[in-house]
Structure formats: structure tokens, C-alpha cells
Amino acid sequence: MKKKILIPMLVLVVAVVLSACAPANEKNPRTINVAGMAQVTMTPDIATINLGVHTEAATATAAVEANNASTAKLMEALKAAGVAEEDIRTTNFSVYPSAKYDPQTGEQTGISYVVDNSVYVTVRNLDSLGDLLDASVKAGSNSINSIQFDVEDKSPYLSQARTSAVQNAQTQAQELAAAAGVELGDVQTISYYDNIPVQMARELAFAASADSTVPISPGTMDLTVSVNMVYFIK
């Protein structure tokens, strides 16, 4: 009876010892964690503008008629400047009363009617942007909120930045491994993050002039990509 009891106990003890002696790197593999980054400079190739026509008259009908006439001239000027019809989009048309007050007494003296018509314009030829703004003002646009520059297709820049960021991380991992006297194994994980810049907005405030063109400079935009890579150590 004693032998039957001692044998399974001995097997159990041996199994525990073997488990405790298992290589540590099978449970907790050694790794190198590196972060790579790359930045690519882009030159904007399109611009978007919010142009508006603001009119005011004693009656709503008169205000709308005046606004329609000015907006029609604006549309003609935009098309004449080379803007495609599909790149002109109406974003707002509103009619509302506006009370008039005596500045001395503060009493209401009457009501006028205001009409606002706004269009969102995409400009694809940035060289003509200054002339286009001048033409818009002369055609009747009296409300220009801002101009925004952007890159229409960022795909090539993203691809270039991703490749450079991975190469940067690989170089770091190789240098660290060499300095530590170890050998890199396969890549365990890769995580990726990009920082795509928002459109650059510029406030515009100018008066129409027959002798000058609005100076416009789109500048540049920086796109940043970062990656985190984890390598096994052999």
C-alpha cells in the first residue's frame, strides 16, 4: 500500500520541479520597444473661401432683389475667374428684420430687412487667388470671413511619412540591440498614429481697389507620423 502512495507523489514532485525550471523567456519574452517619427512638409494646392453678400432695405422684397442682383454678379465674376460651377456652393441664405433705434433716445424708429447670402468657393489655381478676391469684392461681395489652405490629396505624403517613421524606428532598434549586445528578432507589434494638420485659416479684411491685388501666400503645412514597434530579442 505504501508503494502505491509514494509513486504518484514522486511523479507530482518531479512535475513541479520541471515546471519551475522552464525557461523564463517562454513566458515573458525579452523585447525592445522603440518609437519612430517622421515629418513631411506639404505645399497647399487648394483654397476655400466663404464669400457673402449682405444687403439691407426698407422691405424684404427690396432687400432680396438687391441681394439677388449682387449675388448673380458675384457668381459671374467667380466663373469668369476660372472657378468651376461645382466648386461654388451656397451655404446660407437668410432674411430677417432688423429694428432701428434712435441713438439719442433709444426708442425704436422703424424696421429694415436684412438678407445674407453666403457661398463656399473652392479655388484650385492658387496663383489667381488674389485677383479672384479683388474681382469678388468689385462684383458685390461685402462679407469675406476667411480663407483656408489645404492639400487636396494627402495620400502620397502619408505614405512617405509612414515609410520614414518605420525606418526611423528600425534604426533605433538596431542601434539599441547592438549597444546591448543582443540580436533583434521578429517584430511583435506595430502601432501607428498620424497628425494631419487642419486647414490653415487666414482672416481677410480689405477694400476693393482698382490698382492693387490682394497679396496671398499659402505657406506650408507639416504632416507628422509616429509609430511604436516592439521587437523580440533572440
C-alpha positions in Angstrom: 0.0 0.0 0.0 2.9 2.4 0.8 4.4 1.9 -2.7 1.2 2.8 -4.4 1.0 6.0 -2.5 4.7 7.1 -2.9 4.9 6.7 -6.7 2.3 9.2 -7.7 3.7 11.7 -5.1 7.1 11.3 -6.6 5.8 12.0 -10.1 4.0 15.1 -8.8 7.1 16.5 -7.2 9.1 15.9 -10.4 6.5 17.7 -12.5 6.5 20.8 -10.2 10.3 20.9 -10.4 10.3 20.7 -14.2 7.7 23.5 -14.4 9.7 25.7 -12.2 12.8 25.1 -14.3 11.0 26.1 -17.6 12.9 28.9 -19.5 11.7 32.4 -18.3 11.7 33.8 -21.8 9.0 31.5 -23.0 6.6 33.1 -20.5 8.0 36.6 -20.6 9.9 37.1 -23.8 12.5 39.8 -23.9 11.6 42.8 -26.1 12.9 46.1 -27.3 10.3 48.9 -27.6 11.1 51.9 -29.9 9.2 54.9 -31.2 9.9 56.3 -34.7 8.7 59.6 -36.1 8.8 61.4 -39.5 7.6 64.7 -40.7 6.7 65.7 -44.2 6.2 69.3 -45.4 3.3 69.8 -47.8 2.6 72.8 -50.0 -1.1 73.7 -50.2 -2.7 73.3 -53.7 -6.3 74.4 -53.0 -8.0 77.1 -51.0 -11.6 77.6 -49.8 -13.3 80.9 -49.2 -16.5 81.9 -47.6 -17.9 84.8 -49.7 -21.1 86.6 -48.8 -23.4 89.3 -50.0 -25.1 91.4 -47.3 -28.0 93.7 -48.3 -30.4 95.8 -46.3 -33.6 97.6 -47.4 -36.9 99.0 -46.1 -38.8 96.0 -47.3 -38.0 92.3 -47.5 -38.7 92.3 -51.2 -36.4 95.1 -52.0 -33.6 93.5 -49.8 -34.0 90.2 -51.6 -34.0 91.8 -55.1 -30.8 93.8 -54.3 -29.1 90.7 -52.9 -30.1 88.5 -55.8 -28.6 91.1 -58.3 -25.3 91.4 -56.3 -25.0 87.6 -55.9 -25.6 87.0 -59.6 -22.8 89.4 -60.4 -20.6 87.6 -57.9 -21.3 84.2 -59.4 -20.4 85.6 -62.9 -17.2 87.0 -61.6 -16.2 83.7 -60.0 -16.8 81.7 -63.1 -15.0 84.3 -65.2 -12.0 83.9 -62.9 -11.9 80.2 -63.7 -13.9 78.7 -60.8 -15.9 75.6 -61.9 -19.6 75.7 -61.1 -19.3 72.5 -59.0 -16.8 74.4 -56.8 -19.4 77.0 -55.8 -21.8 76.0 -53.1 -24.5 78.1 -51.4 -24.1 77.6 -47.6 -26.6 80.2 -46.3 -29.5 82.3 -47.4 -31.4 84.2 -44.7 -33.9 87.1 -44.5 -34.6 88.7 -41.2 -35.9 92.0 -39.8 -33.6 94.5 -38.0 -35.0 97.1 -35.7 -33.7 100.7 -35.9 -33.3 102.8 -32.8 -32.7 106.5 -32.2 -29.2 106.8 -30.8 -30.2 109.6 -28.5 -33.4 108.3 -27.0 -33.0 104.6 -27.6 -36.6 104.4 -29.0 -37.3 102.2 -32.0 -37.7 104.3 -35.1 -38.5 101.6 -37.6 -37.6 98.2 -39.1 -35.4 97.3 -42.0 -34.9 93.9 -43.6 -31.6 92.2 -44.0 -30.6 89.5 -46.5 -27.4 87.4 -46.2 -26.3 85.1 -49.0 -23.1 83.1 -48.4 -21.2 80.8 -50.9 -18.4 78.4 -50.2 -15.8 78.5 -53.0 -13.0 76.1 -53.7 -10.1 77.6 -55.6 -7.8 75.2 -57.4 -5.5 77.7 -59.0 -3.8 79.5 -56.1 -1.9 81.8 -58.5 -5.1 83.5 -59.4 -6.4 83.8 -55.8 -5.6 87.4 -55.2 -7.2 88.5 -58.5 -10.2 86.4 -57.7 -10.7 88.1 -54.3 -10.5 91.5 -55.9 -13.0 90.6 -58.6 -15.4 89.2 -55.9 -15.3 92.4 -53.9 -15.9 94.5 -57.0 -18.7 92.3 -58.1 -20.6 92.8 -54.8 -19.2 90.5 -52.1 -19.0 92.6 -49.0 -18.5 89.8 -46.5 -15.4 87.6 -46.6 -15.0 85.6 -43.5 -11.8 83.7 -44.0 -9.6 81.8 -46.4 -8.3 78.3 -45.7 -5.5 76.5 -47.4 -5.2 72.7 -47.8 -3.7 69.8 -49.7 -6.4 68.0 -51.7 -4.7 64.6 -51.8 -2.5 63.8 -48.8 -2.1 60.1 -49.7 1.5 60.4 -51.2 2.7 62.4 -48.2 1.2 60.0 -45.7 2.8 57.0 -47.5 6.2 58.8 -47.5 5.9 59.7 -43.8 4.8 56.2 -42.7 7.8 54.6 -44.5 10.2 57.1 -43.0 8.8 56.7 -39.5 9.2 52.9 -39.7 12.7 53.2 -41.0 13.5 55.6 -38.1 12.1 53.1 -35.6 14.1 50.2 -37.2 17.4 52.2 -37.0 16.8 52.9 -33.3 16.1 49.2 -32.5 19.2 48.1 -34.4 21.4 50.6 -32.5 19.9 49.7 -29.1 20.4 46.0 -29.8 24.0 46.5 -30.9 24.7 48.6 -27.8 23.2 46.0 -25.6 25.0 43.1 -27.3 21.8 41.3 -28.3 20.2 40.3 -31.6 16.9 41.5 -32.8 14.2 39.0 -33.6 10.9 39.5 -35.4 8.6 42.4 -34.9 5.9 41.7 -32.3 3.6 44.7 -32.6 3.4 47.9 -34.6 1.1 50.8 -33.7 0.6 53.9 -35.8 -0.6 57.5 -35.4 -0.7 60.4 -37.8 -1.2 64.1 -37.1 -2.8 65.6 -40.2 -2.8 69.4 -40.0 -6.1 71.2 -40.2 -6.7 73.7 -42.9 -4.8 76.9 -42.3 -7.3 79.8 -41.9 -6.4 83.4 -42.6 -8.7 86.3 -41.8 -9.2 88.7 -44.6 -10.1 92.4 -44.3 -9.6 94.6 -47.3 -11.3 97.1 -49.5 -11.7 96.8 -53.3 -9.1 98.7 -55.2 -8.7 99.1 -58.9 -4.9 99.4 -58.6 -4.0 96.6 -56.3 -4.2 92.8 -55.9 -4.7 91.1 -52.5 -1.3 89.5 -51.6 -1.9 85.9 -50.7 0.8 83.4 -49.5 -0.4 79.8 -48.8 2.8 78.9 -46.9 3.4 75.2 -46.0 1.8 72.5 -43.8 3.6 69.8 -41.8 2.2 66.3 -41.6 3.6 64.1 -38.8 3.5 60.3 -38.4 4.7 58.3 -35.4 5.0 54.5 -34.9 5.7 52.3 -31.9 7.4 49.0 -32.7 8.1 46.1 -30.3 10.9 43.7 -31.3 11.6 40.3 -29.8 15.2 39.8 -28.6 16.6 36.5 -29.7 
